[in-house]
Amino acid sequence: MDKINEKELSALISLLEDDDHEILIHVEEKLLSLGTDVIPLLEKEWMNNSLVPRVREKIEDIIHDLQYDLLSEKLVAWKESGAEDLLEGMMLVANYQYPDLNLKFLTRKFEQYYHNAWREFSEELSPMEQIKVLNDVFFNKMKFRPNAKNFHSPANGMINVVLESKRGNPLSLCVVYLLLAQRLKMPIYGVNLPNLFIVTYKTEDTQFYINVFNNGIIFTTDDINNYIDQLKLAKNEIYYQPCSNVDIVARALRNLISSFEKLGEYKKADDIKMLLQSVDEMSY
């Protein structure tokens, strides 16, 4: 990546006012070649009140493209480092729409929820009793709900929006639920069912399933079997066992692709498809 100082950057920005199309393309390519480190300088230039509207728009487009490149880099780094922090992975999904969202903010939010739940909780409870308490805290005290009315809204997949609105789709509600449960040291993990994301309580001698999108009702293995049979699908181990954090983030990205396509926002859908490729080699 080339280095540039503020004076040189301002000179380049001034060329964005030129009417010559070839000059504009050259300047845009030069700015993009500077890489993601130049984003703060571009944001500072964008604040310049003397900029004409079309130049301000050009800078916005360049910042967006650079932020997208940075997001792709962060997703790859998250996966290659082991993808241990699911909250970080979901934050990166939300960073597409909310580039300034940070992990510190989300962690603080979860700590508030954890302390509210911890006061009601005891490790001495049986697994079913633990789930009963967690469901009461999650649905009755914290008032998380399925967003059935705007099911396909992209906001349903943005972890920050879900934490604020307390409304989400099956995947995002499950993510909040299982992250809260894991902070309470409960053995709860995500399960990738077709058309429905659920969680499982799994130890060496106990396993059952919870449908968070349907008020935390309990599923058994027989219920999963019936569900798979109704869909006329062959049984597959992934429908019964915990999935990885990479699987969850990849599914969140697929949900976003579907949401943007339903809204006719195909450029955004294509952007997310490229992000999905960076975490899931089997996609697209």
C-alpha positions, 0 to 999 in steps of 0.5 A, spaced: 500 500 500 502 506 498 503 512 503 500 519 503 499 525 507 493 529 508 496 535 503 497 530 498 490 527 499 487 533 499 490 535 492 487 528 490 480 529 492 480 536 489 481 532 482 474 529 483 471 535 481 474 535 474 469 533 468 474 529 465 471 521 466 478 518 465 481 523 470 476 521 475 477 514 474 484 514 475 483 518 482 478 513 484 483 507 483 489 511 486 485 512 492 482 505 492 489 503 492 491 506 498 488 501 502 484 501 508 489 505 512 486 511 508 479 511 511 480 516 517 483 521 512 478 520 507 473 521 513 476 527 515 476 530 508 468 528 507 467 533 513 470 539 509 464 543 508 467 546 502 466 540 498 461 540 492 455 535 493 458 530 488 465 530 491 462 528 497 458 522 494 464 520 491 468 520 497 462 516 501 463 511 495 470 510 496 470 509 503 464 504 503 468 500 498 474 501 502 470 499 509 468 493 505 475 491 503 476 491 511 470 487 513 472 482 508 479 482 511 476 482 518 472 476 517 477 472 514 482 473 520 476 471 525 475 465 521 483 463 521 484 465 528 479 459 530 472 463 530 472 462 537 468 469 539 461 468 536 459 475 538 465 478 534 463 474 528 455 477 528 458 484 529 462 483 523 456 481 519 452 487 522 459 491 520 456 491 513 451 496 515 454 499 521 461 500 520 462 503 526 459 498 531 464 495 535 465 489 540 466 493 546 459 496 545 456 489 544 460 486 550 457 491 555 450 490 552 451 482 553 454 483 560 447 487 562 443 481 560 448 476 563 447 480 570 439 480 570 439 473 568 444 471 573 440 473 579 435 468 577 439 462 576 442 456 579 447 451 577 444 446 582 437 446 577 436 440 573 437 442 565 429 442 564 429 447 570 435 451 567 431 452 561 425 454 564 428 459 568 432 462 562 426 462 558 422 466 563 428 471 563 429 471 556 421 472 554 418 475 560 423 479 563 427 481 557 421 481 553 425 478 546 420 476 541 420 473 534 419 479 528 414 475 524 411 482 522 418 484 518 421 477 518 425 478 512 428 485 514 435 485 514 435 488 521 433 482 523 440 479 522 444 485 525 446 483 532 446 490 535 439 492 532 436 485 535 439 487 542 436 494 542 429 492 539 429 485 542 426 483 535 429 478 531 429 472 526 430 464 528 437 465 527 439 472 531 434 470 537 438 463 537 444 467 537 442 472 543 439 466 547 445 461 546 450 467 548 447 468 554 446 461 556 453 460 555 455 466 559 451 462 564 455 456 563 450 452 560 452 447 555 447 450 549 449 450 542 446 452 535 443 447 530 442 448 523 436 445 521 433 446 514 429 453 514 429 453 522 435 455 526 434 452 533 439 450 539 441 444 543 442 443 550 447 437 550 452 434 555 455 427 555 448 424 557 443 429 556 440 432 549 434 436 547 432 442 543 429 448 544 426 452 539 427 460 541 423 463 535 417 459 538 417 461 545 423 456 547 419 450 546 422 443 547 424 439 542 426 431 542 430 427 537 423 424 535 420 431 533 426 433 529 425 426 526 418 428 524 420 435 522 425 432 517 420 427 514 415 433 513 420 436 509 421 429 505 429 430 507 434 424 508 436 424 515 443 428 516 447 428 522 448 436 522 440 436 523 441 433 530 448 436 533 451 442 534 454 447 529 460 451 529 461 459 529 463 459 522 456 455 520 452 460 524 455 466 521 455 463 514 447 462 515 447 469 518 450 472 511 445 467 507 439 470 511 442 477 509 443 475 501 435 473 501 433 479 505 436 484 500 434 480 494 427 480 496 428 488 497 431 488 490 437 491 493 441 486 488 448 490 489 448 489 497 446 482 496 452 481 491 456 484 496 454 479 502 455 473 497 462 475 496 463 476 504 460 469 504 465 466 500 471 469 505 468 464 510 465 459 507 468 455 501 462 451 499 458 457 497 457 460 491 
